[in-house]
Amino acid sequence: MGLHITLVDAAQKPLPLPFDVKAQLFDLTNDNTRGLDFAPNIESFEVFVAQQHTNKYNHGAVLMPFKGELYIQWQSSALDEDAADTSILFSKSQDSKNWQTPLTLVAARENAIVTNGGWWTNGEELIAFINVWPSLLQPKQGYVEYISSTDGSHWSQPQRLKMANGDWVAGVIEQDLRQLPNGRILTTVHAQPGLIATPYYTDDPLALSGWTAGKIPNLPHTGTVSRELEPSWFVKKDRSIVMIFRDQASSYKTLASVSTDNGQNWSAPALTALPDSRAKQSAGNLPDGSAFIINNPSADNTRIPLAITLSADGSVFDRSYLLRAGGEDLPPQKYQGKYKRAGYSYPKSIVWKNFVYVSYAVNKEDIVVTRAPLNSLLLKN
């Protein structure tokens, strides 16, 4: 039996949660594994290892296949998170095991911090999104640019992203751009003023224009940062979309909202039974339609372990496997820096060539990719 929790609206009608979690799926008393076993036949590969002569802060890794190779981008700085010297690096691999020496995708700027906003591709052109955070802009907020390439080596000059009405997109983009079954591209923008999580969608195959804000009733919050942040999403078997968020109110559970009209309108985010670490998560669907969520199911601010939790229909999540654990699996943090912490931070994932690939930072200093074979995650008939 799952944990069946309901909300009550103003008319006292019970509202079912966006999804359920099998009772006792996690053992929260076990700090290293949360009671989970490793997914079968997983492999992990180092993309970048911080050393004395390199940048020691590396975070926010995002993957994208392009013309037979796997690309990865992340933000990087000498010591501290979101420092003035932050740049965006990228690397690529033909086999996901051996990665090229990283190159600078976007250099540090004066009077603004740049962070990576993810990728998009139509197969012929690779788009890299850049979140720009002007130093003097108050409250804390930013906007999004993009650069493009047809060969993964030569890049265009940065340009602003456009709304459907021709205005610029006023906010920073979440790294999780993916396509709905009807071809629509969906992500979230943390919109101005401040950082208010808002689903955004476009029908432009290159995701460069036509962006439209969905309607979501954000939860009550203080200040200019919404309670729900840094989402990802999956599609249920009934074709509704579930967007999951970190909860800035420190419930250490995942928030979730539902759309039944391809991202135009969303339900009020609701607390689910899935434990979380109040950090960025990743979600998606396997080829058979089953849904997955990748996060740190710790129920506190510990980003240990890293797990993939699965549901056959997106309604009840009843299986979960380790991707990385604490204890001997976690290397010691080598360098100190602002906001650095031990653990596996900010996973992002992509399904490609019979694997689920997951990129993340280890201790916010090394960049690692773990892959799990699809046949080890799919339900067997």
SEGUSE-548233 format. One record per residue: residue in one letter; x, y, z of N, C-alpha, C, O in turn. Coordinates in pm, whole numbers, plus 32768, in hexadecimal, padded with zeros to 4 digits. Example, Ala and Ser with C-alpha at 12.3 -4.5 7.8 and 13.67 -1.06 7.14 Angstrom:
SEGUSE-548233
a85277DC7830C84CE7E3E830C85287EB6830C85907EB4834E s85057F1F82C485577F9682CA850A80038313853D80728324 
This chain:
SEGUSE-548233
m80547F8980008000800080008057807C800080C1807E8040 g802D80E47FBA807881607FB8804C81BC80277FF1819E8074 l8090822E802C806F8294808F800882F08051802D834F800D h7F8A82D680677F1F832280277EFF839E80797EBC839780DF i7F31840F80497F1B848E808C7EC984E4802E7EE084E37FB5 t7E6B852E80637E1C8587800F7E21861480457E3A862980BC l7E0A86747FED7DFD86FF80137D6A8723800E7D1986DC7FD2 v7D468791804C7CBC87C0804C7CBA884E80177D0288A3804A d7C6888687FB17C6088EF7F7A7BF989407FC87BC28912802C a7BE189BA7F977B888A157FE07AFB89DD7FEC7AB589FE804C a7AD2898A7F907A4C894F7F957A4B88CB7FE079E688847FE1 q7ABD88A880217ACA882F80707ABB87B1801A7A8B874B804B k7AE387B97F9C7AE487437F487B7087067F4C7BD2874D7F36 p7B7C86857F6A7C0086497F707C4386497EE77C0686247E82 l7CC286717EE57D0E86747E697D7D860C7E737DD086157ECE p7D8285AB7E1A7DEC85467E217E7485857E037E7E85E37DB4 l7EDC85517E427F6285807E267F8B85597D987F5684F97D60 p7FEA85A27D5F801685837CD7804C84F57CC8803C84B77C5E f808C84C07D3180BA84357D2D80CB84047DBC80CD84517E1B d80D683807DC780E1833D7E48816882F67E5081AA82E27DEA v819182D27EC9820E82897EDF81F082117F3781AC821C7F9D k8224819E7F10821081247F5D824181377FEC82AE816C8002 a81F2810B804C8219811580D8829880C580F382AC805980BC q82ED80FC8149836C80BC817083C980A080FA841D80468101 l83BB80EB808E841880D8801E84A581008047850680C58017 f84B08164809F8532819480CD8541817A816284E0818481AE d85BB8158818C85DD814E8219862E81CA823C86A781CF8225 l85EB822E8272862B82AF8289868E82AC82FD86D283108315 t8697823C834586FA823283B18784820E837C87E6821A83C6 n878D81E28300880E81BC82C4884282328273881482498203 d88A1827D82A988CE82F78269891382DF81E3890C8334818A n8955826F81D389A58258815B8954822580E5897382468072 t88EC81D580FF88A281968091880C81AE809687C781958033 r87D781DE8106874681EA811C86FD81668101868A816480D7 g874780F8811B870B8074810F8703803C808386C07FD8806C l8748807B8023873E80537F9787B680007F6C882280097FA7 d87A27FAF7F04880E7F677EC188337FAF7E4087E47FFC7E09 f88AD7F967E1288D97FD47D95888B7F9D7D1E88697F277D19 a88717FF37CBF88387FC77C4088997F677BFD89127F7C7C03 p88677EFD7BBE88C07E9B7B8089137ED77B0E88E17F257ABD n89927EB17B0B89EA7ECD7A9889FE7F627A7C8A127F887A09 i89F97FB57AE48A1580437ACC8AAB80597AC28AFB800C7AF8 e8AD080C37A7C8B5B80EB7A6C8B6581817A818B0981CC7A5E s8BD581AE7ABB8BEC823C7AD08C7182647A928CD3821B7A9A f8C7282DA7A538CE7830B7A0B8D04839B7A328CA983EE7A38 e8D8283B87A4D8DAA84407A708DB9849479F28DFD846C7993 v8D79850679F18D85856679848DF185CC79A38E4485EE794E f8DF085FE7A1F8E4F86637A4B8E6C864D7ADF8E0F863E7B2F v8EEB864B7B038F14863A7B8E8F6186B67BB98FC986D57B7F a8F2F86FC7C1D8F7287747C4D8FFA87517C88900886F17CD4 q905D87A17C6490E487907C96911B88187CC190DA887F7CAF q919388167CFA91CD88917D3191D988FE7CC891CB89747CE7 h91F488D87C4A920D893B7BE19190895B7B8F919889A57B2D t911C89247BB590A1893B7B69903B89877BBE9050899F7C35 n8FCB89AB7B7F8F5A89DE7BCC8F2B89737C2E8F2688FD7C0D k8F08899F7CA58EE589407D0F8E4F893F7D2F8E2088EE7D7E y8E04899A7CF18D7289967CFC8D3A89737C738D5389B97C11 n8CED89067C6D8CAE88D97BF08C26889E7C128C1A884C7C6D h8BBF88C87BC68B3788A67BF08AD788B67B7B8AF888F67B17 g8A60887C7B8889F588927B278A0B884E7AA189EF888A7A39 a8A3C87D27AA28A5C878E7A2489DD876179DC897F872D7A19 v89DB8776795689688754790289998711788389F9873F7845 l895886A5785B897D865677E689218670776F88AE86977780 m8958865A76F58905865B767C894E860F760D89C1862F75EF p890D85AB75CF8947856B7559893D85C774E088D9860C74CE f89A585C7748D89A3861874138A0085D873AC8A7885CB73C3 k89C785B0733B8A11857672CB8A6D850472F88AE284FF72D3 g8A3584AA734A8A7B843173718AD7843E73E78B1383DB7412 e8AE484B6741F8B3984CA74938AE584FF75078A7B853A74F4 l8B1884EA75808AD3851975F78B1C8594762B8B938590764B y8AD2860276348B0A868176638AE0869776F48A7886687721 i8B3686E0773C8B17870377C68B46879177E18BB187B977B4 q8AF787DE782A8B1A886678528B0B887478E88ABD882C7926 w8B5788D179238B4888ED79B28B85897679D18BD189AD7981 q8B6289AC7A458B9E8A297A708C198A0C7AC48C1F89A77B0B s8C7E8A657ABA8CFF8A4A7AF88D3D8ACC7B288D338B347AE5 s8D7D8AC77B9C8DC38B3C7BD08E378B0E7C288E428A987C49 a8E8D8B6B7C4C8F088B487C938EED8B057D198F298A9F7D39 l8E918B417D688E7A8B0C7DEE8DE88B097E188DBB8AA87E56 d8D9C8B737DF68D1C8B8B7E358CA78B817DD48CB68B977D5C e8C338B5E7E0A8BB88B597DBC8B8E8BE57D918B918C437DE1 d8B668BF27D118B338C6F7CDA8B928CE47CF28B668D537D0E a8C138CCA7CE68C788D327CF58C828D847C748C508D5B7C0B a8CC38DF77C7D8CCF8E507C098D1C8E0F7B978D0A8E367B23 d8D728DAE7BB58DC28D6E7B4C8D7D8CF57B0F8DBC8CA97AC5 t8CFD8CE07B2C8CB58C6A7AF98CB08C6B7A618C8B8CCF7A24 s8CD48BFA7A268CC78BE579958C788B65797E8C598B1C79DC i8C588B4B79008C138AD078DB8C738A7C78888CA78AAB7822 l8C8B8A0278B38CE389A6786D8C90893B78278C1C8924784A f8CCE88F977C38C8B888777868CF2882277588D6788427743 s8CC487A7774A8D16873A77178CBC86DE76C68C4286EF76C5 k8CF8867D76828CA8861D76368CEF859676338D67858C764B s8CA1852F76158CD484A776148C8B845675AA8C15846E7590 q8CD183F8756C8C92839E750C8C5B8320754E8C0582DD7516 d8C8E830075C68C65828476078C33829776968C11823576D9 s8C2E831276C58C06833A774C8C6A831177B78C588330782D k8CD382CB77908D3882A077F08DB282FC77EF8DEB831B7857 n8DD9832577788E51837777678E27840177358DE7840E76CD w8E4C846877818E1E84EF77678E918549773F8EFF85407776 q8E77859F76DF8EDD85FD76B28EFB866377208EA8867E7776 t8F74869B771B8F97870777768F32877877668F1987A376F5 p8EF887AA77D28E8E880F77C48EC1889077878F3488B87799 l8E6688D0773E8E7F895277028E1C89B7773C8DB689927775 t8E3E8A36772D8DE38AA0775A8D758AB376F38D8F8AD0767E l8CFA8AA3771F8C868ABC76CA8C5D8B4F76D38C408B8E766D v8C5C8B85774C8C3C8C1277648C9B8C4577CF8CA28C0E783D a8CE58CAE77AE8D468CE6780C8D018D3A78778C8F8D667866 a8D488D4E78E68D168DA7794F8D058E3479178D4C8E5D78BC r8CA58E7D794F8C878F0479208C998F6979908C938F497A06 e8CB08FE579668CB1905379C68C21907C79E58BCB907E798D n8C09909D7A618B8890D47A8D8B1490717A838AA090987A8B a8B338FF17A718ACA8F8B7A6E8B0A8F027A878B7E8EEC7A66 i8ABD8EA97AC18AE58E1E7ACF8A9C8DCD7A658A258DE37A4C v8AE18D707A268AA18D1779C58A9E8C8979FD8B018C597A34 t8A2D8C4779EE8A1F8BBA7A1389DC8B7079A089968BAC794F n89F28AEE799A89BE8AA17928892A8A85793788F98A6679A4 g88E28A9078C688528A7D78C588238A03787987AC89F5785D g888089A978588858892E781488698935777D88A089967747 w883888CD773A884988BB76AA87C188AA7666875B889176A6 w87C388BA75E187598887758B87968869750487FB88A474DD t8758880B74BA878387EF7432870D87BD73DF86B3877B7412 n871087DF735F86B287A5730086F5873972AC86BC8709724A g876D871372D387BB86AF728B882386EB722F888B86AE7218 e8808876371FB886687A571A188AE881A71E2891B884071B7 e88728852724988AA88C7728C88A688AF73228842887F7357 l891288D27366891B88C273F6890F894C7437895A89A87415 i88B289597494889989D774D988C989C9756988A8896875AD a89168A2C7597893F8A33762389038AB0766089128B1E762B f88BF8AA076CF887E8B11771288D88B487781891E8AFE77C6 i88D58BCC778E892A8C1377EE88D08C66784988848CBA7819 n88D98C4E78C988938CA3792988EF8D147955895E8CFB7985 v88C18D8E794389118E06796088D58E4A79DB885E8E6979DE w89298E627A3F88FF8E9C7ABE89478F227AD089B68F247B07 p890D8F917AA5894F90137AB4896C90327B488916901F7B9E s89E590617B638A1190747BED89BE90DC7C3789A790CE7CAF l899191447BF0894D91B27C3288B591A47C30886E91FA7C64 l888291397BF587F191287BE987B790F87C6D87E190927CA3 q875791427CA08713911E7D1D867C911E7D09864891757CC4 p863490BC7D448668904B7D9086B88FEC7D3686BD8FFF7CBD k86F58F867D7387438F277D2586ED8EEA7CB886858EAF7CD3 q87198EFB7C3B86CF8EC77BC9872A8ECB7B4F879A8EFE7B57 g86FB8E967AE0874F8E947A6A86FD8E7D79ED86828E8279EF y87448E64797F87038E4B78FF87528DE078B587BF8DB978E0 v871B8DB2784587578D4277FF87828D6B7772873B8DB3772C e87F98D3B774B882D8D4876C488458CBC768C88398C5876D3 y88698CB7760C888F8C3775D188FE8C4C756C890D8CB87533 i894C8BE3755689AA8BDC74E7898D8B5B749D89558AFE74D6 s89B48B53741E89948ADD73CD8A0D8AB1737D8A698AFF7363 s8A0C8A3173568A7989F773098A43898572B389E6893F72DB t8A7D8974723D8A5A890271E98AC2889371F08AAC882671BB d8B3488AF72328B9D8849723B8BCF883172C98C2787DE72DD g8B978877732B8BC2886573B58C4888A373D58C7E888F7442 s8C7F88F073788D028930738C8CFD89C673778D3C8A1173C1 h8CB589F173128CAC8A7F72F08C228AB273198BBC8A7972F3 w8C228B1F73668BA78B4D73A58B848BDA737A8BDB8C2D7361 s8B028BF473718AD08C78734E8AE38CD973C28B078CB17431 q8ACA8D5873A88AC98DBC74128A488DAE746589E28D837430 p8A4C8DD174E589D58DC4753989628E1C750989768E8E74DF q88EA8DE4751288708E2E74F488098E11756088118DAC75A6 r87A88E6C756E873F8E5B75D186D38DFC759D86BD8DF17524 l86918DBA75FA86248D5D75DC85A28DAC75D3858B8E087622 k854A8D87757384D28DD6755884528D90758384438D167577 m83F68DE175B6836E8DB675D4831D8DAF755383498DDC74EA a82A58D75755D824C8D6C74E982238DF674B6820A8E06743F n821C8E59750F81F58EE174E5826B8F3674B8825A8FAC749A g82E38EFB74B283598F43748583AC8F8074F3841C8FAB74DA d83778F86756E83C68FB975DE84348F56760284308EE175DC w84988F88764D84FF8F2F768184C78EDD76F584718F0D773F v84F78E64770584D58E14777B85178E5577F585918E6277FA a84C68E7C785684F78EC478CC85038E63794184A98E597994 g85728E1D7945858B8DBD79B085FA8D5F7987862A8D627916 v86248D0A79E4868D8CA879C9864C8C2179B085E98BFD79F0 i86858BD6795386468B5C792386798AE4797286EF8ADC7994 e86208A87798E86478A0979CD868589AE7965866389B678EE q86E08957799087328908793586EA889178F78726884778A9 d866B887E79178625880278F585C9880E787C855687E17884 l85F68848780F85A2884E7798859087C2775E85F2877C7743 r8513879A774A84F5871C77068473872C76BA8428878B76CE q845886CA766283E186CF760D8371867B76478386860C7678 l82F986B2764082818666765E8261860875EA829A8617757E p820885A875FD81E5854D759081B48593751281C5855E74A4 n81778609751F8146865174A881B086AA7468819386F3740A g822D86A4749B829A86F2746282B4877674A7831C87B4748F r825A87A474FA826D8821754482E4881475A282F887AC75E0 i8333887F75AD83A788817606837E88C67688834489327687 l839C888576F7837088B5777A83E888C277D7843E886B77DB t83EB892F7822844A8940788F840C89A278F2839389B678F2 t845F89DD794484318A4579A284908ABB799B85098AAA7988 v845A8B3179AA84A88BAB79B784938BE07A4584228BE67A75 h84FF8C067A8784F48C4B7B0784E98CDF7AE5854C8D237ACA a846C8D0E7AE884478D8C7AA7845C8E047B0284548DFB7B7D q84758E767AC1847D8EF77B0583F08F2A7B2483908F037AE2 p83E38F817B89844D8FAF7BE484728F427C48841B8EFD7C7D g84F28F347C6285228ECA7CB985308E477C6F85578E457BFA l85118DDB7CB4851E8D547C7D849D8D087C9D84938CC57D03 i843C8D157C4583B98CD87C5883AB8C667BF483A08C7E7B7B a83AB8BEA7C2483A68B757BCC83248B757B7C82B78B757BB4 t83338B737AF682C18B7B7A9B82D88B1C7A26833B8B2C79DF p82818AB97A1082918A64799A828B8AB8791982368B10790C y82E58A9B78BC82E88ADD783A82EA8A7277CD83258A0777E0 y82AB8A8F775C82A98A3076EE82B38A79766982938AF0765E t82E18A2F760382E68A64757B82D189F3751882F1897F7535 d829C8A1574A3828F89B6743582F889CD73CA82F18990735F d83598A2573E483CA8A3C738A842A89C67396845E89AD7403 p8444897C732A849A89057335852789227366856B88C87399 l855689A0735985DB89C4738A85D68A047415863F8A1E7450 a855F8A1D7448854D8A5474D0858A8ADE74E185B58B02754E l858D8B2D747485CA8BB2747A85638C22747F85858C9374A2 s84E88C04745D847F8C6A745B83FA8C27747D83F38BAE7490 g83928C787482830D8C41749A82F28C15752882908BCF7541 w83468C3E758683338C12761082B88C53764E829E8CCA763B t826C8C03769781F18C2F76D881F28C00776982188B8F7786 a81C88C5777C481C28C33785281428BE6786F80D58C14784C g81508B7378AE80DB8B2D78E180A78B72795F80E98BC87998 k80318B4A79887FF38B8679FE7FFA8B237A727FC78AB37A6A i803B8B4E7ADE80478AF97B54802F8B4E7BD080688BBB7BDB p7FDD8B207C2D7FC88B6A7CAA803A8B4C7D0C80338AEA7D58 n80A28B9F7D0B81138B887D6580E58B887DF780888BD07E1C l81268B377E4781058B307ED4812D8BB17F1C81858BF97EEC p80EE8BCF7F8C81158C467FD881A98C437FFC81DE8BDA8020 h81EB8CB67FF482798CC0801382988D4F803B824C8DAB801D t83078D61807D83348DE780A083A38E10804183EC8DBB800E g83AF8E92802984198EC27FD283FA8EAA7F4083868E9B7F19 t84648EA87EEE84558EA27E5D84838E1E7E21849B8E147DA9 v84908DB77E7584B48D317E4684418CD37E6984178CCB7EDD s840C8C8D7E05839B8C347E1E83C48BBE7E7584388B977E7B r83608B867EB9837A8B107F0D83A68A9B7EB784018A517EDD e83658A887E4483898A1B7DE983F58A4C7D8883E98AB97D4F l845E89FB7D7784D18A247D24850989AB7CD984EF89387CFC e855689C97C7085AD896B7C2A856988E67C078594887C7C35 p850088ED7BB784B288747B9D84E7881C7B2C854288407AE1 s84AA87A87B2584B7874C7AB5842B87117AA083CE87367AE7 w841B86B67A3E839386867A25839385FE79E083F685D579A3 f832085BA79EB8309853D79A38277853A79768226858B79A2 v825784DB791E81D084C978EC81978447792481D983DF7920 k811E844D795980DA83D6798D809A8386791B808D83B778AB k8073830D793A803182B978D67FAF82F778A57F8582DD7834 d7F6E834878F97EF3838B78CE7F0E8409787D7EB18453785B r7F8F8422785D7FBF849078087FC1851778517FE2857C7813 s7F9F851A78CF7FB28596791B804785A7793980928546793D i806F8624794E80FB86457968810A866579FC80BA86B07A34 v816F862B7A3A818C86487AC6821286907ACE8279865B7AA3 m821187097B03828B87557B1882AF874F7BAC825C876C7C02 i832B87277BC98359871C7C5383B8878F7C74840287BE7C1D f83B587BC7CF18404882E7D1C844C880F7DA0842187B87DEC r84BB88557DB884F3885A7E3F849D88B87E92845F89157E5D d849888A07F13844488EF7F6C849B89487FC384DE8919801F q849A89CB7FA584EB8A287FF284BA8A3A808184FF8A7880D2 a84448A0680A184138A0D812A844C899E81828426899081F6 s84A98950814A84F388EB8196849B887E81D284B188528243 s84378853818683ED87DB81AE843F875E8196842486F481D0 y84A58769813E84F686F9811184A1868C80D284BA861480E0 k843B86BB808B83EB8666803383DC86AE7FAD83EA87287FA4 t83BF865F7F4883AE86977EC3832386D57EB482BF869A7EDC l8320874D7E7A82A2878A7E518280875D7DC482DB873E7D76 a820187597DA181DA87327D1A815C877B7CEF810487987D40 s815587977C6C80E387DA7C2E80BF878D7BB08114874A7B75 v804187977B85801087487B147FD387A37AAA7F8D88037AC9 s7FEF87837A2B7FAD87C379BA7F6B875879637FA686F07949 t7EF0877379387EA8871778E07E91875478567E46871C7805 d7ED087C8783A7EBC880B77B97F41883377797F4E88A07741 n7FA387D87783802687EC774380708867777580B388AC7729 g8063888277F780B588E77836807A8971784080BC89CC7871 q7FFE898478147FC48A0A78197F968A2F78A57FA98AA178D0 n7F5A89D178EC7F2489EB79727F53897D79D17F5C890879AC w7F7189A67A4D7FAB894B7AAF7F6089547B347F2E89BE7B59 s7F5B88E47B7A7F2088E37BFF7F8089237C637FF789317C48 a7F4A894A7CD67FA0897F7D40800289127D6C7FD888A07D83 p808289327D7880E288CD7DA580BB88937E2D809088DB7E87 a80C9880F7E3980A387C87EB3811887757EE5816887437E95 l812387687F67818A87127FA2816A86807F8680F886547F98 t81CE86367F5B81BF85A77F448205855A7FB4823E8596800F a820184D77FAC82418481801082D0845D7FEA8310840E8030 l830584957F7D838D84737F5283F284C67FA083F285417F94 p844984877FF084AD84D4803B851285147FDD852F84E17F71 d85478585800A85A185D47FB78604861D801085F7861D808B s8668865D7FD286CF86A4801D86C8873B800987268782802B r8658876D7FD3864A87FB7FAF86B888217F4C8709887B7F65 a86B987DA7EDC871E87F07E7486E087D67DEC866F87A67DE1 k872B87F67D8486FD87DE7CFC86EE87477CE6873C86F87D1A q868887227C99866986977C7B866286857BE3866F86E57B97 s864D86097BB9863985ED7B2B85CD85847B1E85C1852A7B71 a857D85907AB5851185307A9E850385177A09853C856079B7 g84B784B179E684A184937959845584117949841A83DD79A7 n845983DE78CF8414836278AD84718304786484C4832F7813 l84648283788084AA821C7836845D81FD77B683EA822677A9 p849A81B377588455819876D983CF815176E68379815F768F d83BC81037751833B80BE776382D2811777A4826380E977C0 g82F3819577BD829581F277F9829D81FE788F8262825978C9 s82E781A478D082F481B079618340822F7985839182617937 a8323826279FC835B82E27A2883CB82CB7A8B83CD82667AD3 f842A832A7A8F849483227AF384B083AC7B2D849B84137AEC i84E083AC7BA8850E84247BED859884057C2785AA839F7C6A i85F7845C7C0E867F844D7C43869784BE7CA6868D85347C83 n86B684997D2286CC84FF7D88871C84C47DFB874C84527DF5 n872A85137E65876684E57EE286F484CC7F4586C5852C7F83 p86C684507F57865284367FAD8678842D8041866583C58080 s86AF8499807686E8849780FC868984CA8168869B84AC81DE a86258519814085C88558819F860F85B981FD85DB85D98268 d868485E981D586C98655821A8720869A81B28712867F813B n877A86F381DC87C8873D8179884486F3814A889B872F810B t884E8672816788BF8621813B88AB85F280AC884485B8808B r890D860C8057890185E47FCA8941855B7FB4899285477F5A i89198501800889468476800888CD84218032888984428092 p88B383B37FE888F183837F6D88B383C67EF2886684257EFF l88D683937E7C889583B87DFF884A833D7DCE888482D17DC0 a87C8834D7DB3877482D97D93871882F77D1F86F8836B7D02 i86EE828D7CDB868782967C73860E82487CA4861881D27CC5 t859C828B7CA8851F82517CDA84BD82487C6684AE82A77C19 l847981D57C58842F81B67BDF839C81957BF9837681667C64 s834C81AF7B9282BD81907B94829281607B0B82B8819A7AA6 a824480F57B06821680C17A8681B681207A4081B0812379C5 d816A816D7A8E810481C27A52810F82557A7880BF82A77A4B g817382787ACB818183027AF8812583267B6A812683987B99 s80D582C77B97807782E17C0580A982AC7C8A809582EC7CF1 v80E982377C89811F81FC7D0381B181D77CEA81CE81867C92 f820B82137D36829981F37D2D82B781867D9482AB819C7E0D d82DE81107D6282EA809D7DBB836F80547DB083817FEB7DEF r83CD80887D618453804E7D5784B980BF7D5F84A1812C7D2B s852A80A57DA0859381097DA7861B80C47DB18629805F7DF6 y867E80FC7D6C870480C27D68876C812E7D81875A81A37D5D l87D981057DBE884A815E7DCF889381737D4B88A681167CFD l88BC81EE7D33891F820E7CCD89A6822A7D0D8A0E82017CD9 r89A4826F7D7F8A1C82857DD089F382837E63898482A87E87 a8A4F82567EB88A3482497F478A99829A7F978AFC82CD7F62 g8A7D82A480198ADE82DF80738B458278809C8B51820E805F g8B90829781048BF7823981318C6B823180D08C9C829880A1 e8C9781B880B28D0C81A5805D8CF681D37FCE8D5681EE7F86 d8C7981DD7FA38C5D82077F198C74829C7F038C8882C77E92 l8C7282EA7F6D8C7F837B7F628D0E83A57F828D3C83927FF3 p8D5783DE7F228DDF840C7F3F8DDD84847F9D8D7A84CD7FA1 p8E4884997FE88E4C850D80418E52858F7FF28E8B85957F85 q8E1685F8802B8E20867C7FED8EAF86AC7FF88EEC86A58063 k8EE686DD7F888F7487027F848F8E87947FA38FF687B67FDA y8F2F87EB7F7F8F46887B7F898ECD88BF7FC98E5B88957FB6 q8EE9892780158E80897680528E5589E47FF28EA18A0B7F99 g8DDB8A1780038DA98A837FB18D1D8AA97FDC8CDA8A5C8021 k8CF28B1E7FB68C6E8B517FDC8C008AF57FA88BFB8AD77F31 y8BA98ACB80008B348A767FE58B5989E97FB88B02899F7F8A k8BD889C27FC38BFB89387FA08BCF88D9800F8BCA88FE8084 r8BAE885F7FE78B8087FB80478B9A8770800E8BAA875F7F95 a8B9F870F80688BB28685803E8B32864F7FFD8AC386788020 g8B4585F47F9F8AD285B07F658ACA85BD7ECF8B2685EF7E8D y8A59858E7E9A8A4085877E0A89D585EE7DE8896085DC7E09 s89FE865A7DA789A886CF7D9B897386E47D0E89B986CE7CAB y88F587107D0988B487447C9088BA86E37C1A88F487057BB3 p8880866C7C28887F860E7BB7882886407B4587C0867E7B5A k885486247ACC880386337A54881785B67A00888185787A05 s87B2858F79B387B5850D79728784851578E38740857378BA i87A984AE7897877884A0780F8777840B77EC87CF83C07816 v871383E1779F870A835777708744835376E38715839A768A w87AC82FF76D087F382FD765088388276763F887C82467699 k8826823B75CA886D81BF75A588648154761188CA811F763E n87EB8134763B87D180C57696880280DA77258812807A7770 f881B815977498843817877D287F981F4780387CE824877B4 v87EB81FE788687CE827D78C6885482B678F48899827A7946 y8877832978BF88F3836D78E688D183DA794B887384277938 v891D83DE79B7890784417A218989848D7A3989F184517A55 s898485107A2C89F785657A4989E185AD7ACD897085D07AEF y8A4C85C47B178A4286047B9A8ACD862E7BC98B3286077B8F a8AD0867E7C328B4D86A57C718B6386537CEF8B0586377D39 v8BDF862C7D068C0585E97D838C4B86517DDA8CB486867DB6 n8C10866C7E4D8C4686CF7EAC8C53875A7E6E8CA287AC7E9D k8C0787757E058C0B87F47DBC8C9788147D8A8CBE88897D81 e8CE487AA7D688D6A87C37D328D8F87677CBE8DDC878F7C67 d8D5A86EE7CBA8D7286937C4B8CF1867F7BFD8C8486827C36 i8CFE866B7B798C8A86517B238C8E85BE7AF98CF3858E7AC5 v8C1F85777B0F8C1984E77AF88B9984C77AAB8B3385097ABB v8BA1845E7A588B2D84287A128B1B83977A3D8B7A83487A38 t8AA383737A668A7F82E87A848A1682BC7A1F89B983067A00 r8A26824379EC89C082107990898A818A79C289D3813879F9 a8908817879AD88C280FD79D3888180C27957883981097911 p8898804279388858800678C287C1800678D0878B7FE9793B l877D8026786386EB8027786786B37F9F788F864F7F9878D7 n86F27F33786086BA7EAF787D86C67E89791086897E27793C s87147ED5795D871B7EBC79ED86B47F0D7A3A869F7EF67AB1 l86747F6E79F686127FC57A3785837FA77A0D85257FC07A59 l85727F73799484EB7F58796284AC7EE379AD84F17E8479D2 l842B7EEC79C383E27E7E7A0283E27E0579A583CA7E12792E k83FE7D9079DD83FC7D15798E836F7CDA799183317CD179FC n833D7CB3791D82B77C76791782BA7BE7794D82537BA47950 
